[in-house]
Amino acid sequence: MSMNFYVSPEQLMQDRAEFARKGISRGRAVAVLRYAGGIVMVADNHSTTLNKVSEIYDRIGFAAVGRYNEFEALRIAGIRHADLRGYAYDRRDVTGRSLAGAYSQQLGGAFSGAEKPFEVELIVAELGESGEGDVIYRISYDGVITEEDDLAVIGGDAERITAQLRGGLDPQASLGEALARAREALSSSSLEVAVLERGTARRRVFRRLTADEVARG
């Protein structure tokens, strides 16, 4: 006769959290921070084909660490969510807050009810008309949303990188200065970098920096 082993709900949640954290900690870090001209997203990424930072909508960027197939599926779902909301209502109704909420529901539902939780952490960044309107949301594997002020870091060694970047952090620094600080904190020469640029005539403000631009810093 088979025996059923009881696991308390608290222990089950702890095990699922530990499982997700282990997967995320193996991912190379991503830092998202404000600078004078907008928001810069910097990923330690040795791949030239798989992106960790991307565009979601006109003024919204996306960054992720963890299992690539999982966060790529979430990225695509976010684009569809934004497109449908913008089409059904108005493009101005597509906000970083609404997108972060949608991701929170999906991650939280998987954490509490699916066969396994997502092994990912996400950042949703939205560029405001001025610096005061910029928003950066960090969404954890269990769906918890944290609204950050000027900086968010996810992935392996995130605490150390966050502490290093916060020391002397200046949201009014130039892009070159912000990129130099991120490069030093991430301790990597293989960087994927994109910006949400303010003051352009483009409706879509996302721009991916070339390797030469990143090297020049």
TATABEL-V973903 format. One record per residue. N is the residue number from 0. SS is DSSP state (H for helix, E for strand, L for the rest). NEAR is the number of other ideal C-beta (glycine too) atoms within 12 Angstrom. D_CENTER is the distance of its C-alpha to the mean C-alpha in Angstrom with 2 decimals. Layout:
BEGIN
N/SS/NEAR/D_CENTER
N/SS/NEAR/D_CENTER
END
This chain:
BEGIN
0/L/3/48.54
1/L/4/44.77
2/L/5/43.19
3/L/6/40.03
4/L/8/38.06
5/L/8/36.56
6/L/12/33.09
7/L/10/32.30
8/H/11/29.29
9/H/10/28.06
10/H/13/28.39
11/H/19/26.72
12/H/20/23.59
13/H/17/23.67
14/H/18/24.07
15/H/29/21.20
16/H/25/18.87
17/H/18/20.28
18/H/25/19.85
19/H/35/16.12
20/H/28/15.61
21/H/18/17.78
22/H/27/15.91
23/H/37/12.52
24/H/23/14.51
25/L/19/15.83
26/L/36/12.62
27/L/33/12.47
28/L/42/10.05
29/E/50/7.30
30/E/52/8.09
31/E/51/7.38
32/E/44/10.82
33/E/41/13.48
34/E/36/16.61
35/L/24/19.85
36/L/27/19.11
37/E/38/15.65
38/E/47/12.05
39/E/52/11.34
40/E/52/8.38
41/E/48/10.04
42/E/42/9.71
43/E/33/12.73
44/L/34/13.74
45/L/16/17.42
46/L/15/17.41
47/L/11/18.65
48/L/10/18.18
49/L/21/14.91
50/L/25/11.82
51/L/43/8.34
52/E/42/7.35
53/E/33/9.26
54/E/31/10.97
55/E/44/11.31
56/E/36/14.20
57/L/28/16.37
58/L/35/14.32
59/E/44/10.84
60/E/48/7.99
61/E/47/5.15
62/E/51/3.11
63/E/49/4.47
64/E/48/7.49
65/E/39/10.80
66/L/26/13.30
67/H/24/12.90
68/H/16/15.19
69/H/30/13.40
70/H/39/9.89
71/H/23/11.92
72/H/22/14.00
73/H/40/11.31
74/H/35/10.20
75/H/18/13.96
76/H/24/14.58
77/H/39/12.28
78/H/25/14.26
79/H/19/17.42
80/H/30/16.76
81/H/36/16.25
82/H/21/19.25
83/H/19/21.43
84/H/26/20.80
85/H/24/21.46
86/H/14/24.53
87/H/12/25.94
88/L/14/25.59
89/L/11/24.47
90/H/19/21.62
91/H/16/21.30
92/H/20/20.67
93/L/30/17.25
94/L/30/14.99
95/H/39/11.48
96/H/23/13.27
97/H/28/14.84
98/H/41/11.89
99/H/39/10.10
100/H/23/13.64
101/H/33/14.07
102/H/43/11.17
103/H/30/12.62
104/H/23/15.99
105/H/31/15.25
106/H/40/13.63
107/H/26/16.28
108/H/17/19.01
109/H/26/18.38
110/H/31/18.29
111/H/23/21.59
112/H/17/23.40
113/L/20/22.44
114/L/10/24.03
115/L/20/20.99
116/L/35/17.54
117/L/41/14.34
118/L/35/13.42
119/E/43/9.63
120/E/45/6.80
121/E/52/3.76
122/E/53/2.18
123/E/50/5.22
124/E/50/7.39
125/E/38/11.08
126/L/42/13.87
127/L/22/17.06
128/L/14/20.59
129/L/14/20.86
130/H/24/18.81
131/H/13/19.66
132/H/20/17.91
133/L/37/14.42
134/E/33/11.92
135/E/42/8.53
136/E/39/7.63
137/E/39/6.28
138/E/43/7.62
139/L/33/9.60
140/L/44/11.74
141/L/34/14.52
142/L/32/13.00
143/L/23/13.20
144/E/29/11.35
145/E/24/11.38
146/E/23/11.73
147/E/32/11.46
148/L/20/14.08
149/L/31/13.40
150/E/40/10.87
151/E/44/7.97
152/E/41/7.97
153/E/46/7.12
154/L/42/9.67
155/L/26/13.35
156/L/26/15.16
157/H/32/12.38
158/H/16/15.26
159/H/18/17.34
160/H/35/14.84
161/H/29/13.93
162/H/16/17.71
163/H/24/18.55
164/H/39/16.33
165/H/22/17.57
166/L/14/21.08
167/L/17/22.21
168/L/27/18.94
169/L/20/20.13
170/L/28/18.16
171/L/16/21.22
172/L/25/21.05
173/L/19/21.36
174/H/32/18.74
175/H/22/20.81
176/H/24/20.91
177/H/36/17.18
178/H/32/16.68
179/H/26/19.58
180/H/33/18.25
181/H/43/14.92
182/H/30/17.10
183/H/21/19.42
184/H/32/16.99
185/H/40/15.28
186/L/20/18.89
187/L/25/18.34
188/L/15/20.04
189/L/20/17.99
190/E/37/15.10
191/E/39/13.10
192/E/44/12.62
193/E/38/12.05
194/E/41/12.82
195/E/47/13.23
196/E/28/16.91
197/L/28/19.21
198/L/16/22.92
199/L/17/23.06
200/L/8/25.27
201/L/17/22.71
202/L/15/21.41
203/L/21/18.28
204/L/30/16.79
205/E/33/14.22
206/E/26/15.84
207/E/27/15.21
208/L/28/17.25
209/L/14/20.04
210/H/16/20.96
211/H/9/23.79
212/H/19/21.75
213/H/28/19.42
214/H/16/22.63
215/H/14/24.28
216/L/23/21.47
END
